[in-house]
Amino acid sequence: MSDCQSRGTAPRDPPCELGAGWLLLHAVHTVCTLRPEQARAGCPGMAALDLERPLQLSCYQTIPYVQGISVTKVDWLSRKNGAAHHTQEYPGPELVVRRGQAFTLVLELNKPLEEQETIIFTMETGPQASEDHHTKAVFQISEPEVGKTWTAVEEAQTENSMTVSITSPPNAVIGRYLMRTRVSSRRKQNDRKLGEFVLLFNPWCPEDDVFLDSEEERQEYVLNDSGIIFRGVEKHIRAQGWNYGQFEEDILNICLSILDRSPLHQNDPATDVSRRHDPIYVSRAISAMVNSNNDRGVVQGQWQGKYSGGTSPLHWSGSVAILHKWFKGRFKPVKYGQCWVFAGVMCTVLRCLGIATRVVSNFNSAHDTDRNLSVDKYVDSFGRTLEDLTEDSMWNFHVWNESWFARQDLGPSYNGWQVLDATPQEESEGVFRCGPASVTAIREGDVHLAHDGPFVFAEVNADYITWLWHKDESWERVYSDTKKIGRCISTKAVGSDSRMDITGLYKYPEGSWKERQVYRKAVRKLFSLEASGRRTRVHRVGGRGLWREDLLEPATRPNITGKFKMLEPPILGHDLSLALCLTNLTSRPQRVRVNLSGATILYTRRSVAEILHKSHSVRLGPEEEKKIPITISYSQYKEGLTEDKKILLAAMCFVTKGEKLLVEKDITLEDFITVMVLGPAVVGVAVVVKVTVVNPLLEKVEDCVLMVEGSGLLQGQLSIDVPSLEPQERASVQFNITPSKSGPRQLQVDLVSPHFPDIKGFVIIHVATAK
């Protein structure tokens, strides 16, 4: 006889990959002890063995065990759901859907459900997911319901499969979800992990706070992966192409990582994720994370004109390379960015997450540091800005974002476009971020409303006031154009490359009664004049002060006018030819002393190098106009010229009776580049692109490179060497591209040279589907 002991192994659930009809075998481990004669009798092969001791053998016997019903496989129907949710452009196999809208799954079962059984789903997002935080939902297949809960409805069933329609609430937390299932039955079961999917905001859903009721605008502000950013100066606005690339490889993962890297998430992950249902919260977090001032955000700003150790802001043509570099560099901020770079990256992130977003340029944009709704500029007798005294500034242009969503915190009157600005200018509640500020609130002067209304209002409405600083440290106000702030507020038009002027969304017509009324309303709200009954004193340099109401009144208008006029187009590499035109407005002669100055500047109007410093004495007869010719040679400005290609001229005019007039002109130097597609563009078929450039200099240049980029047209960036160019030579370079996506696609081309600033061009290519 043998002496046997049994040790049973508990049955375990089968892996999800096993197919239907799988039978689990319950194994019982048996240890048998055999005497030598039993071993020889039981196995002839052992007869030859010299067995002197009892032999121990391990034996297994299997007992059939029928597994309970479970989901063995899921078909995410990514193509069908992607088309329905406008997410088919996101790459990769992962399902991406939008909240508040049904998506369909096919579940494979190991055997048919019994009559009283159903499928129970668990959806979780973020760490420490909980139903209290609305980051976890447990629900089962039921009848269709309308409400703010997750629901699942059976659409079809075969013997071993079930088609289910799942709908998330329109205010669900956005992000990556884990889906689990189990079958409701008398047997206890563990949840079975089916996989992950991503849930986004839904501008197509009327119940979603980000709903936008225009298909054309949704196509432009959510799905368009390229755009135009307007730069330059008020009188010479230039379009620059930008590759948003929100559907490029890994961009969605990177955008979700930006939220996870936020200090808001690092400090309290569970609470942070629970608040990601709110576009106000999400957009404000992104505004802080796109710059790197308070965290390891995406882009590091630099406004000094020196970009060693990084990339010049003007070299970027899109967001994709920046976001990839930040992610692959273990979240080290990317060097360097300026306002349009921050706005371009933020537009990519918000469009990627499903919030309708556009890029907006404000020309003559104020930076009001002391919140008195005036930009106070201190100049010397030549009109040169005194940097050590001037805290406020007026940039040639500033670029921010607008996103479309409801303001549940303010009320429906303030729904719609909201200003968001990732450029780190001022802190908001201790963090460098700005917005969301309702554009409607800005137009109506409701600067007390969240968030950052006073700063945005000043950017488009502040009065521009010039103060002449004398050597004895006295100062006086000088007449100048006080209404030059907030001009030509621009964005790309829907469905075209033209510029759309949206100044009217931000303020009433300049100088109108309504515009002045709103301005005074904003002043009262800022300085609480109505509540306190006192006039507010504004601190000034030198310990002096002015009453706020005094600043609302213009300086004494002199009896002359002046303006600069270009005599020839200002072309990079050429001499500048212009004139200062002075006109006597009276019937008596006047003598005017004119101090002229000029400097190369950054787009923030900060002076880099002085290139002009002259004085003239002019006698003007009654109602006479005279022109003072001005010539600035290329040799004068080439060394100090920055990549912004900008020059600021100033004329401080002193009239006989003590009147003073400041005349200014911002010049942007022009360049030349054209991009042409030679033939029809079809997906998967190579097409030739021809780029024509001109050497702007009167000298031979070498080492020029074309940098080419375009979502759906190229994988990454293309670098093409340009042959040496003779002085002012026009040359063409041809290369092939093979489009991978159909529809309108933007190709950006950047001529990079160590001898002159970048020259940028772009073209829209309409790509047909393959036949």
Secondary structure by P-SEA (a helix, b strand, c coil): cbbbbbbbbcccccccccccbbbbbbbbbbbbbbcaaaaaaaccccccccccbbbbbbbbbbbbbbbcccccccccaaaaaaaaaccccccccbbbbbccbbbbbbbbbcccccccbbbbbbbbcccccccccccbbbbcccccccccbbbbbbccccccbbbbbbbccccccccbbbbbbbbbccccccccccbbbbbbbbccccccccccccaaaaaacccccccccccccccbbbbbbbcccccccaaaaaaaaaaaacccccccaaaaaaacccaaaaaaaaaaaaccccccccbbbbcccccccccccccccccaaaaaaaaaacccccccccaaaaaaaaaaaaaaaccbbbbbbbcccccccccccccccccccccccccccccccccccccbbbbbbbccccccccccbbbbbcccccccccccccccccaaaaaacccccccaaaaaaaacbbbbbbbbbccccbbbbbbccccccccccccccccccbbbbcccccccccccaaaaaaaaaaaaaaaccccccbbbbbbccccccccccccccccccccbbbbbbbcccccccbbbbbbbbbbbcccbbbbbbbbbbbbbcccccccccccccbbbbbbbcccbbbbbbbbbccccccccccccbbbbbbbbccccccbbbbbbbbbbbbbbbbbbbcccccccbbbbbbbbbbccccccccbbbbbbbbccccccbbbbbbcccccbbbbbbbbbbbbccccbbbbbbbbcccccccccbbbbbbccccc
